Amino acid sequence: MDFEHTWRGRPILNEERLQRLIDEMDDGIDTTFYEPSSSSNPFTAFSISQSTKTSVSDSLSTDTSSLRLRSVESLPSFSPSERFSSPFSESCNPVASSLTPSITNLLSISRDEAMIFHHYVTWIAPLMIPVDSAENPWKSVYPSTALQDSSPASQALYHAILAQSAFNIANLQKDNHGSCRQRESVALKHYGASLRELSKSLNVTKETEYDACAATLYTLMISEGNARGSVAWRSHFNGVGGFVTQFVQQKPWTRSTHSWVISQSLALSFEISQTGNAKPYGRSPITEVLLDGVASRQNFGYTIGASCDVLRIISSIRLFAEKIALGDIPDNLGSLIQAYLIELSPQNHTKLNVDLDMPDRESVLKSLPEKQQHEFLDCLHLRLFRTAALIYLHQTILKVPPRGVRKYVKSVLEDATTFIRMRGGSISMWPVFIAATEATKEEDQLMVEQWLAISSHLGMQNRLIAGKLIRQIWRERSQEAITSCLDPDQVIKDWKTIQQRLGIDLLLL
């Protein structure tokens, strides 16, 4: 809210009383003050007593600052086990009871649900976007939409969020089998509740419920592919196409920022995930209607860390590759490839207006103000995607062996390493994975292993599955190289074919 509405009805404080309230906040004192009828400090969301202060601030380390790899300067020799600790352990259970009854009653949820919801906002949300900031919709748009009313659509999103969060907690507690199974059981309960509420909504979906239904479909997809590592996530996308067609005329994504943010997440995720589909899929309502409808805004792609132009090219490359696989070769394919090569060429990285290759860039970056650090990291991630798209073009349409894209692979992995050193693990999966599938040199594979080691501590199952697939690609390439008396960087391996053979359907988000 703005300043006026935030403080409406509150008495004006003199300097002495204002300082006392701030001091009491710092000391964690829970006293009755301010107004005779109120026991809340105007600067608090929760009432914190001395007995719970330690468990909240110390035991619950769900802030992703624990992922920032404070001593990550030691890469490439760091030991992941020394850098990370799970944000949830058995000793953290008392945290749930530290949430006050007032907030629990307000949300009409149990304390355990409040803790799971808190985990979503403070741990999962920062990992859903490359550079965390005030514009992170998983901290604002998704939670607020889930809690806006008691409609089946909002309830569906609420339970989907809890399912995603509980699955993540279970993954983080995988070393404690009892606790892990308990959290998985909780996650499945909320997953089922979300599907039931969503079913009610989809039968009579109104335009006013578009946001909650679209966000629910997206969150369930993430829960399946990202949190559980299941192949069932694609079925949710198959349903999204039919859902989107209901709103072709109304186009709710053009009418509010919330609708646009949620819609662009669906469009982005669909286009990226389809790059891993071994079966021809072609255009769909998500590509025809949704992508074209949401891609006009300048900041399209910010939630995944890619530019609109690059994402459109990735989508076009996929569509052309599918046509070629079916024997339908476009007459203008040569000119299109040339246009893509020009657009994705390293020279066009200068459009970012930031010197990404400055000498000793990591040391320089640490000395910059936070705003400039964020700008640098945003631009670095944009380049990551652009270079990875260049690799994708070469491997998908041009069928170039790893030797032909080695410099691009090295560029992506070095940029990813810098990004991880500065951010700690919220890098998008697609560009690093695409580069990893073509990594043949030992130093490049070592950078991939470092990324996988960090990613394995985020509670995201698709990262672990990605590691298995990448290593299988490397093994098969090496074996074929030995059999054919070739160097590994001369051997072309279709990672989608290997994925299909392994029974994997990797969500590349």
Salt bridges, closest charged atoms under 4 A:
ASP2 OD1 - HIS5 ND1 2.78
GLU4 OE2 - ARG8 NH2 3.69
GLU24 OE2 - ARG20 NH1 3.60
GLU35 OE2 - ARG10 NH1 3.55
GLU73 OE2 - LYS366 NZ 2.28
ASP112 OD1 - ARG183 NH1 3.26
ASP132 OD2 - LYS139 NZ 2.66
GLU197 OE2 - LYS200 NZ 3.34
GLU207 OE2 - ARG255 NH1 2.81
GLU224 OE1 - ARG228 NH1 3.45
GLU271 OE1 - ARG318 NH2 3.27
GLU288 OE2 - ARG283 NE 2.64
ASP292 OD1 - ARG312 NH1 3.65
GLU322 OE2 - ARG318 NH1 3.18
GLU343 OE1 - LYS351 NZ 3.73
GLU343 OE2 - ARG386 NH1 3.25
ASP357 OD2 - ARG383 NH1 2.88
GLU362 OE2 - ARG421 NE 3.07
GLU370 OE2 - HIS374 NE2 3.84
GLU414 OE2 - LYS410 NZ 3.14
ASP415 OD1 - ARG361 NH2 3.07
ASP415 OD2 - ARG383 NE 2.89
GLU438 OE1 - ARG477 NH2 3.82
GLU443 OE2 - ARG406 NH2 2.95
ASP444 OD2 - ARG406 NE 3.02
GLU449 OE1 - ARG471 NH2 2.78
GLU476 OE1 - LYS493 NZ 3.84
GLU476 OE2 - ARG501 NH1 2.87
GLU480 OE1 - LYS493 NZ 3.05
ASP487 OD2 - ARG403 NH2 3.29
ASP489 OD1 - ARG403 NH2 3.10
ASP489 OD2 - LYS441 NZ 3.88
ASP505 OD2 - ARG234 NE 2.74
